[in-house]
Structure formats: C-alpha cells, structure tokens
Amino acid sequence: MGAPGTADLPWEDLGFELRTTKSHLRMFYKDGKWGEAELVESPYLNLHIGATALHYGQSCFEGLKAFAHEDGSVNMFRPDENAKRIKRSAERVMMPEIPIDMFVKACNDVVKDNIAYVPPYGSGGALYLRPLLFGSGPRIGLQPADEYTFIILVIPVGDYYKGGLAKPVDGLIVDDFDRAAPKGVGAAKVAGNYAADLIPNMEAKKKGFPICLYLDAATHTLVEEFSTSNFIGIDNEKKRYITPASPSILPSITNKSLQTIAKDMGMAVEQRNVAVEELAEFDEVLACGTAVVIIPIGSLTRFCQSGEEMDRFKFSEDIGETTRKLYDQLRSVQNGDVEDKHNWNFKVA
C-alpha cells in the first residue's frame, strides 16, 4: 500500500488549498444502479451541457479527513457519519442513495491509492476528502436526472490556520442576508447553500470580519450558524455546551463529536434555540467544522441599517480553557494519540 508522507510536498507548510494528487475516484449511476468504482488520474470530467447539476443545482457534497498515526497506519475520521449525511442530502434533492458500505469503501480505496499524499504523523496535516454527488444526466425541464456521477477528490492539507488553534477572530452578525429558509435546504449539504454566502462573506471580510454569523430567516432573533461552521457557546460557570437547534442548520459531524467529548468532560450539552441576547452570557464562542476543526470567536458585532454599531458581544480574548480542551482531545483522537473509545477511526486497508 505504500507509506504516508512520501510524496514530494512541503509538509510543514501545506495550508488549505487545492493540490494535485495521484487520482480521484469516480462512479456512475445509470439504469437504476451504481456501476463499479474506478480510480482516475485526470482531474477533468466530460459533462453534458444539459446536466441537471449545472442548470438546477442537483448537487451535494461532503468533507472528511484521513490522518496518519504514529504506527504508520492511516485512519479516516467517522466516514460512516458522512455516508449518512450525504444520503440525507441526496434524498432532499432527489438523487440516488449511496449505500453506507459503498461510500466508506470508496473513501478507503481513494485514500489507499493516494497514500503517499497523506501528511506524515506529527506534521499537523491530513488528507482532505471531498465526496461529490451530482446529476450528470441532461434535462431541460425541471426534473431529476436519469444519470448521476459520484466522485471523491483528495487534497493534502495543513492546519486551516497555521499553528493549529488560532487566536480568536472577530465575527459579523449578518442581517441583510439569510443563509437558509425554514423548510428549505439548509439542513442538506447542497452546493447552492454555499453560493448564498459568497456576497455576505466577501463584504464582511472587507469590513475586517473574517467570519459571518447567520440568524434565523423568519425572525432574525435566533442564532443559527456561521458561514460554513456550526455555532457553539460555552458557559464555564455552569459547565454548559450550547449549540442551536434548527431544521435549517447543517448537522456538523465535528459538532456531534465535540458534544460527545464535552459530555465525557462532565459538561451539560444543550441543543436548543439560542436568542441573540443570550450571546452576552457566553464565556467562549467557537465555530466548528471539518476544515477548521475549531475557530475561537473573540467578538460578534451587529450593525443597524444606518451602518452604526448596534451590539458587540465580547468573549475570551485568548483561546479559552474549554476551547483548548475540546480541540486537543478531538485532535488527539484523530491522530491516534489517545484511546479511541467511541470507535470513530476507520483504518485504511
């Protein structure tokens, strides 16, 4: 199978960007069934101009990582959970199911073929997997495709922010845009959800805010989630881990894992409505997701229509104690440095 970290790459300075690897995995769905998976070296697809993914956004994707352990093995982190989530996303936009075993095996096989591109143990990096399912059959009227393509591309990545857990960043509470509507597709990882964030995200960065926090579309009184990450609020005095519950929030596998770790640490985990005013009660606020793992939030600012500052909620100026513990434990499990008592790691073979 080869050894991780043997490709000629700057392992200590990877960043989070697209890089060329050996291959991607590709499968086609036709005549009501999935064909055999194949590993393809060319990074290009031949696609019909009428594909439903292009015209009607019939597309969903996932993100997960594989890590090298000290014993030389490579392990994927919770690919079964990604399989379950892409199944839900596919159902929402009328695409065929990828069986869990088929999904996990496909992830295993593409990592195995690109084993040299898995960052070595101790580098802080991982092999990022991007499974993508989309309608590739042509339709000009609004209806599901009759053919689908499933691919998994892989990219060696370092820490999203160099050095791991970064200094807290300032976030902007978004009022002029909504990420997702009630009863919409916010809970599905469909491609169009991310396009909706492009303008507010870029505008926020111009104002000096690297991350956006969205509120519920109906009332703009409840916290929902960050641009590409779930919201977590920490109350250290009462040992509470609080995260919003909403049908328009994408369920994060990282958040789900951190909730389990928080419970192991003796914290009470609450998944419920979080009013904007409650932000003032949190000692630490974090954004979490596969790519970033955890981003500590130093403040959240809200502006009124005139452009004047309306509210500014301040949290820990440095990396909070609870944030550090949650991050360290999750990364230690992913890297194989502590017991994997919840059986989250899947060994590549």
N, C-alpha and C positions, 0 to 999 in steps of 0.2 A: 504493500500500500504506500510505502514511502514514509517520509518523516515531515512533520510540520516545520515551517520556518526555513525551508531550504531554497525557496525562490530568491532571486537577487533583488531584494527590496530594502528600503531604509526603515527597518522595523521599529526603530525608536522615534520615527518622525513620519508616521503614516497619515495622520489627520483623518478626516472623514470625507472622502472623495472617491469618484469613480476611477477604478484602475483595471487594467487588462489582466485577465487570468487565463487559465488554460481552456476552460469550457463553461458552457451553461447547459442546463437540462431542458429538454423540450418534449411535450406530449400533445397529441391531438385527440379531440373528441369528435367522432363522426358516426353517423348511423346509430346513435343511441349508446355508444360505448367508447371507453378510452382505449387508445392504442398503446403500444409499447413505448416506454421512455427511451430517449436517445440523448447522448452527450454530444454537443455540437461546439466546434471551436470558433466558427464565425459569429460575431456579435450582431449580425443583421438578420432580420426576418423579411420574408416575401409575403406581403399582405395585400389582400384585395381592397380596392379603393372604396368598396361599399361595406366594409366590415362594421359591424354594429358598435364595436369599441370606439371607432373614430367618429361615428355620427351620433350615437345615443348614449355614449358613456358606459356601455355594458362592460365594466372592468372593475376588478377588485384585486387587492394585493396584501401581502404580509411582510413582516420583518422579524428576523430572529438571528441568533448568533451561535457560532461554534467556537469553542475555546480549547487551546492546548493545555494539558495538565502536566505536572512535573514528571509523571511516569512515562511521558511520551504519547499517551493516548489523546484523542481528540473527542470532545463531547459537545453535543448540541444541547442548548438550554430550552427545555419544555416545548419541543416541536409538536407534541400532541395537542397542546393548547392552541397553537397557531392553526393546526388542522381543523379544530373545532370552530375557530373563529372564521376562517375562510369559508367554511361550509355555511355558516350563518350569513355571511356577506353575499355569497353566491346565490343563496335562496332568495335574498331580498331583491336582487336584480335578475332573477330567473335564469341562472346559469347552472350547469350540472354539478352535482356533488363530486368531490374528490374524496374517496374513502380515506379514513384516518391512516390506515396501514400503508396505503399507496402514497399518501403525502409524506409520511415520515420516511419511507424507503427512498422516495425521490430526493428528499433532503440529504439523507445518508449518502446516496450514490454521488450526488454532485459535490459534496464535501470531500468524499474519498478521492474523486478524480482530480480535485484541486487541493489536495492535502499539503502540497508544498507552499501554498499561499496562505495557510493558516498561520497567523503570527505566533512566534515561539513563546513558550511559557516564560513569564516574567517580563514580557515586553509591554504588557498592559493592553495589547490589541486582541482582536477577534476576527473571525471570518464572518462577515455580514451576509446573510442570505435574504434575497428579495424574491419570494414566490409571487407570480403574477398570473392571474386567470382573466381571459378576455374573450369577447365574441369576435371571432375571425371570419365567420360566415357572412356573406353580403345580404343586406336587407335595405330597401329604400323606404319602406313604410315602418312605422314604429311597432316592432315586434321582436321577440328574442331571435337570436341567430340559430342556425341549424348546425353550425360547427364552432368549436372553441379551441383555443390554444392555451396551454399551461406551460409556463417557463419558470425556471429558478436561476437567477444570475447570482454570482457570489463576488464579494469585494473584500479584500483585507483592509481593515480599518483600525485606527488607533483610538484613543480617547476622543470623544466629541470635542471636549475642551482639554488642551494639552495639560498633562499632570493629573488627570482624573477629576476628582470632585473640585469644581471651580468655586471661586469667590462668588457670593450671592450677586445676582443680577437684578436690575430694576425692570418691572413689567408694567404694561399698559392695559388698563381695563377698557375693552372695546365697546362703544355704544353705537357707532354709526354703521356697524355691520353685524350680521349674525353668522355663526358657523353652520348651524343646522336648525331646522324647524321641528317642532313637536310632530310626531308621527311621520317624520321624513326618513332620511337615510343616515342620520348622524351616528347611529349605533353600528353601522356597517363600514368596513374599511374599503369604501369605493373611491375610485380615483378622483371623481368630481368634488368630493369633500375638501380636498387639499387645494384645488384650484380656487375655491371660495376664499381661502385665507391669503392668497398672494398679495392682493392690494393692501388690506389692513396690516399685514406683516411687514411689507416694504415701507408703508407710511410710518409705522411705529418705529422702525429702525432709523428712519430719517430724523425722528424726534429724539433719538437716543435710548429707545426701549427695545432691547433685543428679543423680547418675548411678549405675546399678547394673551390676555385672559378674556374669554368669551362668557357672556351671561346668557340666561335662558331667553330664547327668542320671543316668547309670549309676553313676559312682563319686565324683563331686564332688572329683576330684583334678586335672582338666584345665581350663584356661581355654577358654571358648567365645567369647562376645561380650557387648557391652554391650546395654542395653535396645533401642536402635534403631540401633546402630552396631557396626561391626567393631572388633576389638582389634588394635593394632599395638604391638609392643615394639621399642625401639631400643637397640642395643649400639654405642655410639660408638667404643669402643676397637677392636673387631673389624669395624667398619663393617657391621653386620648389621641387617636389617629383618626382623622375625619376626612372623608372623601365624598364628593357629591354623588347622589343617585338621580339619574335622569335617563329616560328612554332615548335621548338624542346624544348621549355620550358614548364614545367608543370604549368598550371594556378593555382596559390595558392589562396585558399579561404581567408586565413589570409591577403594576399596582397590585394585582392579585397576589404576586409573590411577596411584595413588601408587606401586605396586610398579614400574611401568614407569619412573616418574620416579626412583625410588631406584636402579634399575639404571643409568639414564643418569648418575647421580651417582657411580657406581662402587661402590655398596653391594651386598652379597650378600643376596638375598631368599630367606627360608626360610619355606615354608608347611608346618607340621608340628604335631604335638602339643606343647602348652606346659603343663608342670606348674605348679601353683600356686606351688611353691617357687622356680621359675625367675623369678618376678616380682622377686625380690631382686637379680637380675643386670642388670636393665634400667636404663639411664640416663634414658630418656624413654619414656613410655607415652602413646598417643593413642587416642581414639575417632574413627572417621571414618564419614561418610555424606553423602548428597546435601544434606540440610537444613543440617547444621552444618559441613560440609567436614571440619574437624579440631577436636576438643576436646582440649587437653593435659590430662593427668591428673596431679595433684600427689601423690596418695597413694591407696592402696586398703586399706581396713580390713575385717577379718573378725572376727566375734564368735562366741563359743561359745554353746551352748544356754542357759547361765545368764545371758547378756547381757553377760558380761565380754569385753573385747577380747582376741582370741587372736593376731592378726597385724596388723601395719601395715607396708605396703611403701611407702617414700617414693621419689619420683622428683624430677625437676628442679622447684625452687620457682618458677622463672620459665619463660617459653617457651624451650624448648631450641633449640639451634642447628640441629639436623637437622629438628625440627618446623617451624621457621621457613622453612627452605629448601624443604621439601616443600610447605608451604602456599603460599608465594609463587610457586613455579613452576606449581603447579596453577591458581591464580587468574589468573596471567599468561596462561596458555594459554586459559582460559575467557574472559578479557576481550580476547583478541586482541592482547596487548602483546608477545608473543614468538612465534617461529615455531611453527606447529602441525605439527611434523614427524611426528606419528603420525596425522594426519588425524582428529582427534577432533571437530572442529567441523563442524556441518551448517548451511549458510547458509539462512535462511528466504527463500523466494522465491514 
